[in-house]
Amino acid sequence: MKKSFRLFFLVLLSPFFVYAFQQNDSAHIQYLPDVTVVGKNSKSDYAQMPEIVGTNIYAGKKNSLIILNNVQGNVSTNNMRQVLSKVPGIHIWESDGSGIQIGIASRGLSPNRSWEFNVRQNGYDIAADPFGYPEAYYNPQLQAVQRIEIVRGQGALQYGPQFGGLVNYILRNGNEFNKPLVFETQQTLGSYGLFNSYNAIGGKKGKTHYYTFFDHRSANGWRANSNYFTNAGYATITHQFKNNLAVTFELMHSHMRSKQPGGLTDAALATNAQQSERGRNWFDITWTTPAIIVNYEINKQTRWNTKLFGTIGNRNSVGFLQSILVKDEINATTNTYANRVVNLDRYRNFGLESRFITAYTLGKQDHNISFGIRAYTGNTHREAEGKGTRGTDYDVSVEAAFPNSILFRSKNAAAFAENIFRINNKFILIPGVRIEYLEGAAGGRAGFDANGSSIELQNIRRSRSFVMAGIGAEYHVSASTEVYANITQAYRPIQFANLQAPPSTDIVDPNLKDARGYNFDIGYRGKFKDFLKFDVSIFHLQYNNRVGIISTNGGMNRLVTNVGNSSSKGFESYVECTPIKIFAKESKYDLIVFASYAYTDARYSTDHKLASIKGKQVENAPNNIIRTGTTLGAKGFLCTAQISYVGDSFSDANNTIIPSLNGTAGLIPAYTVTDLTFSYKFKKGIECKSGINNLFDVTYFTRRAGGYPGPGALPADARSFFITMSAKF
C-alpha cells in the first residue's frame, strides 16, 4: 500500500521533474495529434505509424495502423478477418460469429481472447486483468473506432511485457466535426436475423468537443443455439481549459448475452457443421470502463499525458459442460435435465499511467525521450463449479454454495523510458528499459472436503520484480523508405486462468512457472511515389517456459503446463499498389491491389517429461497465412474482394493429427475464405454498404476447445449476407 502512495505522489510531482531533461529550448519536435490524417481522398485503410504520436514513440518498431473509415469490410459484426486483412501474420479465431469476443495473435502465439496482446482502448487497459487474467471479454464496436494501432516487438517496453505487443483501439471523440451537432446513424440487416443499429451524436464548439453513441446488435446465429444480443453505449467529452491543457472524461458500458452451441466431434462436423449438441449453455458479460485523461503541453518541447482508468466487469456462464460425447438430454426417470454448472467472475480494477515526452539537444542533433510510470490494482472474485438449475434459459442461480469462491488480487507498478538518439539525419537509435513489479495473491475457498467442510486457501502470495531492456534502430534509405530493427525482452506471468482448470477435459499443472523470452525484428518499409506501399521483415520470437497443452489419456484430456521452450522464426510482408497512379496522379477511377503474407516456423526446442515434443510445431501456429484483395471504384462506388488462406495447425504440442473422439485434439485443417464488399456514397452524407462473407460457403473451423465454450471443434460461420445504410446530418 505504501508503494502505491509513493508512486501516486511521484506522478503528481513528475511535471516538475521533466525540466531536468530539457537542455535547449530551441529543440524542435513536431507532435502529431490524436487524429490521424491519411491523405486527401485516400481509399487505403492501412498505414505505418509515425515516429512519435502524442507521448508515445513508434520509431524502430514493427507496427500497423488500420483506418476504420476506409475499411471495406463487415464492421457491423467486428469481422477481424476483413478488418485486419492487411496486417501480415495475424491469426484469428473465428468461432464467435457475433464479433463480441475477438481472438487474435501472431508469430505462433495463442489467439485465445487476444491474451498474448496488450489490448487497450484509447491507451488504457480493457482486458479482465492485464497480467493476472488478460482475456479480452470486451472489444469496442468498430463503427465507433477511428483507428486500430498494432505494435509488435519492442512495444513491450512501453505497454507491458506481453509477447504479442499492443492492440490499441482509438475511438472517435468528435474532434473531426466542425459544428456543434452532428448526427450519425447506421442500420444493418443480414443473414440469420442479424440486426445492428448504431446511432451517434457529436460535435465541437469553442474549446469543447464530444462524441456519444448507442449500439445494439442481435442475431439468431448461423448454428443452432447461437443467438445473441449486445448493447453498448459510450460518451466522451474533452475541454481545452487553456491552450496547453485538455481534460477528457470517458465512459463505456456494454452488455452482451449469447447462447453457446458448444463444440462438435469431427464426425458430427463433417455431417452437419450447423448442428449443436448444447441447448442450455449461456454466456453473459457486462463491462464498464471509466477514464479521465489529462493532456498538458508544458512547453513547446514537452508534453505530459496521464490516464486514470478502471474496469468494472462481470463474466457469467451457465451450462452443461460434460464431454461432447455425453448427451445433454432429459432423464427418463426424473423427467428433467441434469443440473448445469454456474461460473461467475467479477472484476474490479483500477490503474494510473503517466507519460512524458520531451525534446532536447545534444551535440548538433535534436533527440527525444519518452518516459513514464504505471500503477495498477486488480481484484477478481471467482465463484466456480456452482450447482445450477435444470432449466434451459439464462439463469445463474445455484442450489448451494459455490465449491470454489476465490479472490485473486494483483498489483503492478512499473517505470519505463525510451529515447530517440539521432546519430545523423538518416540514422536513429531507440534504446529502452522497463522496470516491472508484479504481485499476485489468492485466498478463499477451494472446495469442500468429504465432511462438507470448506478447504481454505492459505492466502497464497507471490511477488517478483524484473528489468526488461531493448533497443531499436532506423536507417532512412530515402525520404519515404527506411530499414528498421529492434530486439527486446518479454515476460509473461502465470495467469489466474492457469491456476484453475475449466470444467470438462482440461487439467492444470500445479507447478506452473512464469515465461520469459525476447522478440527480434528487422525489416524494410515505406512507399514509392504515390502508387506503392510495402513492409517486409523477418522475426525471431523466443518463448521460454511456454504454457501450452499436452494431450493425455489418448487425447481425451488436456494438461495445461509449461510445455517447454519454443522458437518462432519467420517472414512477414505486405505490399499495396494503386496501378492507375503509375500513369496519372488524378483519376476518376480507383484500383487498389494488396497482398499480405506471413510464414511462421514455431517449434518446441525442448521436451516435456510427459511427451517428446522437441522439434514439433507449436499449437495454434499455422505455417502460412496469406490474405490478398482488390478494390475497384468509380464515382462513389467501391467493390472489394478479399481472399484469406490459413494453413494447417495443431491443437496440442503432441501434434496430434488423427482427431480424438471428443474433438478436443487433432489437426486443424487449412482453409480458404473469400469475401465481397460493395459500397456506394450518395450525396448529402448517405452511404449504402453490402457484402457477402464466405462467398463459396466453405465449411471450416479455426479452434478446438477443451473447456468453455466447447469442448470440441468450433465451426466458423458459413456464407452470410449483410446490407448497411448510413447517414450523417
N, C-alpha and C positions, 0 to 999 in steps of 0.2 A: 504493500500500500504506500509506504514511504517513497519507494522508487517512482510510483505513478505521480505523486505530488511533485517530486523533484523534476520529473520530466515535463509536467504541465507548466511548472514555474519557468523552466528553461524556454518553453515555447513562447510564453508571454514576454520574456526579455530578449528573445532572439532578434527582433528587428534592430535592436541597438548594437548587437554584435556584428551584424553584417558589414558595417562600415570598415571593419578591420581588413576586409578583403579588397577594398577599393583603393587603388593606388593612383589613379589618374582619372579625373572627371571627364576628360576628353575621350576616354574609351567609348567606342560606339558599338552598340548591339541593336539589331532590329528584331524585336519580339513579334511573333505572329499572334493575332487574336484567336479567340476560340472558334470563329467561323472560318472555315477553310474555303478559299477561292480556287476552283479548279481551272477555270478558263472560260472565256465568253463563248456561250453556245456549245460547250463541250458535252458530248454524249457519253463520255467514258465514265465508268464508275470506279476506276482503280487509279491510285496514285501512290507515290512514295512520300513518307513524312519528311518535312524539312528538318534541318539540323536542330532547331530549337522551336518548340511551341509552348507558350506560357512559361512555366518554370521547369519544364522537362526537356532533357537532352535526348535526341534520337540519332545523332550523328554516330556513324560506325555500327549501327545496329541493323540486323535484318528486320524489316518492317513492311507493313502493307496498310494502305488506307482505302476503305470502301466508302464511297459517297452514295448514300441511300437514295437521294433524289434521282440518280441516274441508273439505278439498278433495274434491269429488265427481267424481273422475276416475280414470283409469288411472295410478296412480303406480308400479305394478309395472314398467312399461316406460318410466318417465320421460317420459310423454306431455305435453310442454310446451304443446301446443295447448290442452289441457284445464286444466292446472295454472295457466297464466298467462292464461287467457281474460279475466280482469277487469282486466288491465293494458293500458290503451289503447295501440295502436300497435306492439305487439311483433310483429315479423315473424320467422317461424320456418321454417327449412329442415327439411323432413320427409323427407329422403332416407335417413335411417337409422332403420328401424323398431325396432331394438334399444334405442334410447334411450341408447346408450353415448356417442355424440358429439352434443352438443347445440349447435345453431347458432341464435342469436337476435340480433336487432338492432332498432333503432328509428330513426325520423326520417331515412330514406334511407341508413342505413349498411349495411355488408355483414354478413350473418349468418354468414359463414364461421367455423365453430367459435367463435362468440361473440367474435372477436378485437377488436372495437371496444369491448367492455366490459372492465372490470377485474373478472375472475372470481376470487372468493375463497371460502374455507371457514373459518368461524369468525374471519373478519377477516384472514386471511393468504393469500398468493398460492398458486394451484394450477395456473396455466397453465404451459406449457412454459418460457417466459421472458416476463415481463410487458411488456418493451419490445422485446427482440430477436425474439421469436417467441411472441406471446401467444395461441396457439391452445390451446383447452381440450380436450385429449385425454381428460381425466378429469373426470367430474362425479359427485358423490356419489349413492348410491342414495336416492331420495326418501322411502322408508319410514323412513329414519334422520334425516330433516331435520325440525326443529321449525318453521322459518320461512325464507322467502326474502326478503331485503331488496333492493329495486331503487331506486337513486338515479340520477337524471339531472341534467343541467345542472351546478350548482355542485359536485357530488360530485367533480369532477376535482381540486379543491384539496386535499382530504383523502386521496384514494386514488391519485392519479396522473393523468397528462394525457390519458388516452383520451377520445375524443369521446363515446362512448356512456354513460359513467358507471360505476356499480358494480352487480354482481350478487354478493350475499353469501349463501352457504348456511350457516345456523346449525344445527348438528347437535345432537341430543339429548345430554344429559350425565348423566341420572339424578337431577337436582335436583328433578324434579317428583314423584318417588316418596317415599312416607312410611314405607317399611320397608326392611330390609336387602337383600332379594332379591325381584325381580320378573322373571318370565319372560314373554316375548312371542314369538309365532310367527305368521307369515302365510304361507299356502301358496296359490299361484296356478296355475291351469291355463287355457290359452287356445288359440286357433286357431293352426294351423301349428306345432304341437308346443311351444307356449310352456309353460315350467315355471319358476316362481320360488319359491324357498324363502328366507324371511327369518326369522332367529331371533336373539333378543337377550336379554340379561340386564342388569339394572341395579338400583340401589338407593342408599339413603342410610342411614348410621349415624353418629351423632355429627357430627363435623366433616368427614366424608368422603362424597363421592358419586361414582358411577361408572356407566359405560354401555359395553357392548361388543356387537357384532353380527357375524354372518357372513351373507352373502347370495350365493346362486347363482341365476343366470338363464341360460336356454338356450332356443333355438327353432330351427326349420328355416328360418324366414323366409318371407314371402309370395312373393317372387320366387325363381326357380330360382337356385341357387348363392348363397344368402344366409344360411346357417346361422351361428350364433354361440354363444358362451358368455361369461359374465363371472362372476368370483368376487371378492368384496370383503369385507374384514374391517376392523374399526375398534375401537379401545379408547381410552377416556378416563377419567382419574381426577383428581379435584380434592380437595385437602385444605386446610381452613381452619386454618392454623397458629396464628393469633391472630384476634381479631375483625376485624382490619383487613388481614390478609394471607392471600391464597389463591393456591396454585400448582397449575396444571393440566398434566398430561402427556397428549399425544395421539399416536396413530399410526394412519394409514390405509394399507392396502395393497390394491391391486386388480390383477387380470389379466384381460384380455379378448382374445379372438381371434374374428375374423369373416371370413367369406368375402365377397368383394366382387363383386357380379354385374355391375358396370360400367354404363356408360350405354347409351342406345339412340338411334337416329335417330328422328325424328318419325314416319316411316313405320312403323318397327317398333313404336313405342309405340302407334300407332293400331291396329295389327293385334293385338298381344298384349303389354300392358304387363308381364305377369308373366314374360316370357321373359328370357333372359340370353345374351349373346354371350361371356361370360367365365366359365370354369370353373376357372381356376388362379390366381386372384388372392386374396391373403390379407393381412390386416391384424392386427397383434399389438401390444398395449400392456401394459406393466407400470408401475405408478405407486405410489410410496411417499412419503408426506408426514408426517414427524415434526414435532412442535411442542411448545414449552414456553411457557406463558402465565402471567404473573405479574400479579395484581391487588392493588394496595396502596392502602388508604384512608389517606392521610397525615393528614388530619383530616376534620371534617365537611364542609368546603368543597372538598377537593381529593382527586382520585383519580389514580392512576398505573397504566397498563397497558403491559406490554411483552411482545412476542411474538418468540420466536426460532424460526425455521421453516426447512424445507428441502423441496426437491423432487428426488427421485431417480427418474428415469423413463427408459423405453426405448420407442421407437416404431419398429417394424419392418414392412416391407411387401415382398412379392414378387409379381410378376405380369407378365402380357403387356400392355404399356402402349401399343401402337400405336393409331392411329385406329380407331374402332369399325367403319370400313369395311373394315379388314383383318381377315380371319377368323383366329382362333386355332385352327388345325387341324393334324392330323398330316401331315407332309410325305410325299408318296408315294414319294420317292426314299430318304430316310433312315429312314422309318417311325417317326419321333419328332416330338414337338412342338419348336418353336423354344425357345431359351433364354429364360428370364424375366429380368426386371430386379429387382435387390435394392437397397433403400434402408434404411439403418439410422441412427437418431438416438439419442443418449444425452445426457440432461440431468442435470446435477449443479449444483443451485442452492441457495443459502443466503441468508437475509436476517434482518434485525432491524428491528423497528418499535416505537417507544416513543412513547406518547401521555400527555398530562396534560390534565386539565380542572379548573378551579378557579372558585369564585365569589368576587366581590369587590364592594364597594360604592363607587360613585362618585356624588356628589351624593346624591339621595334614592332612587336606584334600585339594585337588585341586578343585576349583569351576570355573564357567564360567558365565559371564554376557554379554548379548546382549542388545544393546540399539540403538536408532536412532531417527531421525526426518523426517518429511514429510511436503512438501509444494505443494499445488496444486491450479490451477485456471482453470475454465472451462467456456466456452461461447457456448450456444446453441441458434441458431436462428431458430425459428419455424414459418413457414408460413403455415396456415391451412385453410381448407374449401374453397380453390380456385375453381372457376368455370372453369372446364377443357373442353376439346374438346368433340365432339360427335363421335370421331373416335374409332378405335379398337387397334391400335398399341401403343407402349410406347411413350407417348408424355405428358410432364408435363407443357406445355404452358397453360396460363389462359387467359380468355376473359376480366377480370377486376382485380382490386387489390384484394389481399387476404383479406378476412374479418379479420382474425387473423394474426398478424405479431408481435410476441413477442420475446424478447431477454431475455433468462434466464442466469444469471451469478451465478457461485458458487465459493467459496473459501474454502480451507481446510488446516489447519495446525495441526500437531499432533506431540507428543513426546511419546515414548514408551520404555519400558525396561522389560526384563525378566532375571531371574537369576537361574542357576542350583546350588543349595546347596547340596553337597554330605555329607549327615549325616554320612554315613559309606560306606563300599564297596558295599552294596546292596540297600540302601535306599537313594533316592534323592527327594528334594522338588524344585518346579519351580514356585515361585510367579512372578506375572507380573502386570504391570499397564500401562494404556494408557490415555493420556490427549488429548482430541479432541476439536478442534474449527471448527465450520461449519458456513458458511454464504451463504445465498441464496437471490437472488434479481430477480425481473421481471419487465419489462417495455415494453411499446409498445402499439399496437392497439389490442383491444379485441373485435372487431366487429364494425358494423355501426348501428346508431340509425334509427328511422323511417324517418328522413330527409336526410339520407345518410351521416351524419357527423360521423367522427371517434369517437369511445369510447376508450379513452386513459386510460391505467393503471396508477395508481398514484405511480409508482416506488416502488412497494412492496418490502420490505426488511425484512429478518428475520435472526437473528444470535443466536447461542447457543453454549455453551461450557459445557463439562461434563467430568467426570472421570470414566473410567471403570477399574475394578480390577479383578483378578482371581488368582487361584493357582492350580498347577498340582503336581502330585506325581508319582513316580515309585518305585516299590519294585521288585528287581531281585530275583525271586524264584530260578533260576538256571542260568547257563551261557547263556542259549538260551531262557528262558521264563521269563515273567515279568507281574506283576499286575500294572495297570495304572489307574489314576483317575484325574479328573480336574473339576473345576467349574469356570465359568467366565461370566461376564455381557455382554450383547449385546444391540445394539441400531440400529434402522432403521429410518432415517429421511424421511419426506414426499418427494415424487419424483415429477419431472415435469409431468410425465405421470399421476399422480393422480390429477393434477390441471386442466387438460383438458380432457374431455371425448372423446374417439374415436367416430367417426361418427356411427350412426345407433342406437344401443339399449342401450348403457351404459350411466349412469348419475353419476356425481361425486358430492359427499357431499362437500360443500364449507368450512366446519369446520373440516377438517382432522387434526389429531394430530400425532406427532412422536410416534413410537413404541419403547418399552423398554422390557427387559427381561433378561434371562440368560440361559446358557447351562450347563448341568452336564453329565459327563461320568464316568463310572467305568467298567474296563474290564480286561481280561487276554489274553495275546497273546504270540506268539513265535513259536518255532519249536521243534520237537522231532527228533533227529538224522537228517538224510537226507531225510526222506520219509513223514514227516507230518508237515504242517504249519497251524496255526489257529489264530483266533482273535474272541473272544466272549465278548459282552459287553451289558450293559443296559444304557439307557439315559433318560434324562428329559429335555425338552425344554419348557421354559415358555415364552410366547409371549403376552405381554400386549398392548392394543390399536391396535390390529392387523387390518391391512387394508385388507378387503375382499369384498365379493359380496353378496348382499341381493337381491333376486328376488322380483320384484314388478309387478303390473299390470298383474296378472295372469301368471307370468313367461315370459312375453313378453319384459320386461325391466330389467336391472340390475343396482343396485345402488352400486357404489364404495364408501365405507365408513369405518370408524373404527367400525368393526363389534363387537368387544369386546375382552376379554382376552381369550387366548387359552392355553392349556397344551398338549404337546406331550410326551407320555411315550412309551417306547418300548424296544425291544431286537434286537440286530444285531449280526450276526455270519457269520464267514467264515472259511471253512476248505478245505485244499487241500492235497491230498495224492498221492504219487508215489509208488504203491504197490510193484513193481519189486525191488525197493531199499531195501525193508524189507529183501529180501533174497540174493541180490547181489549188491555190490557197483557199479559195472560196468556191463552194458548190451548193446547189440546191439539193444534192443527194448526199446521203451518209452511207458509209460502208466501213464497218469495224470488224476485224478478224482477230481472234485471240486464241492462245493455247497455253495451258499450264501443265507441267509435267514434273513429277517427283518420283525418284527412285530411292527406296529406303531398304537397307540391309540391316535389320535389327536382330541381333543374335545374342544368346547367352554365352558367356566366356568361362563360366564355372558350372559345376554340377551341384545338384541338390542331394541331400542324403537319402531322399526317397525316390529320386528319379535321375536318370542320366540325361541331362538336358544340354550339356556343353555343345555348342555349335548349332543348337536348334533355334528356330525362329521365335522371336518374342510374340506373345499372343496379341491379337488385335493390331497387327502391324503388317498391312499389305505391302508387298514389294513395289507395286506400281499404282500410281494414281494419276490419271490423265483426264483433263477437262478442256474442252475446246468449244468454240462457238463463233457465230457470225451475227452481226446486227446490220440490217438494211433499213434505210429510211429515206423519206422524201415528203416535204410539205406537211410536217407534223405527224407523219405515220412512221412507226418503227416496228420491225419484226425481228425477233431474236430466236435463234436456235442454239441450244446447248446440248452437248453430249458429255456424259460423265462415265468414266471407266474406273473401277476399283478392282484390283487383283485379289487373288486368294489370300486368306489369312487363317490363323488358327485361334481357337478359343482357349487353349491352355498351353503351358510351357512344354508339355509332353509332345506337342504337335500331333495330337490325335487326329486321324483322318476319317476313319470309319465312325459315323455318329453313334453316340451312346443311345440306349433305348429310350432314355428320358429327354433326349435332345439337348442336354447341357454341355456336352463335349462333342468335338468333331470339327471338320473343315467348315469354314465359312466361304462358300464358292464366290468366284469373281462374278461381277455383274456390269452391265452397261445400261444406262438410262438416258433417254432423250426427252428434252423439254422444249416447248414452244411458247413464246410470249408475243402478244401483239398490243400495241398501244396507239392511240390517236388523240392528239391535243386539238380540241376545238378552240374557238375564240372565247375570250372572257373567262379564262381560267378553268374551263371544263375539259376533263380528260376521261377517256374510256380505255381500260386495260383488260385483256383477257388472256387466257393461256391454257395449255394442256400439259399437265405433269405426267411423266412416264408415258409418253406418246404411244409406245408399242406394247404397253401393258405387260411389262416384264415382271415375273414373279421372282423375288429375291429377298434375302434378309441380310442384315448387317451385324447382328448381335445374337449371341447365345447367353442367356441369363441363368444363374444358379439360384438366385433368390428373387425378391420382388423386382420387377413385375412379372417374372417368369413363374416357374422355371421352364426352360426350353428355348427353342428358336423363336425369335420375334420377327414376324414378317413386316416388310415395308409396304407402304401403300401402293395399290395398283393405279391404273390410269384414272385421272380425275380432271375436271374442268373448273374454271372459275372466270368470273367477269366482275370488274370493278368500275363503278362510276364515281368520279371525284370532282369536286368543285371548290373554288376559292373565291370568296367575296370580300 
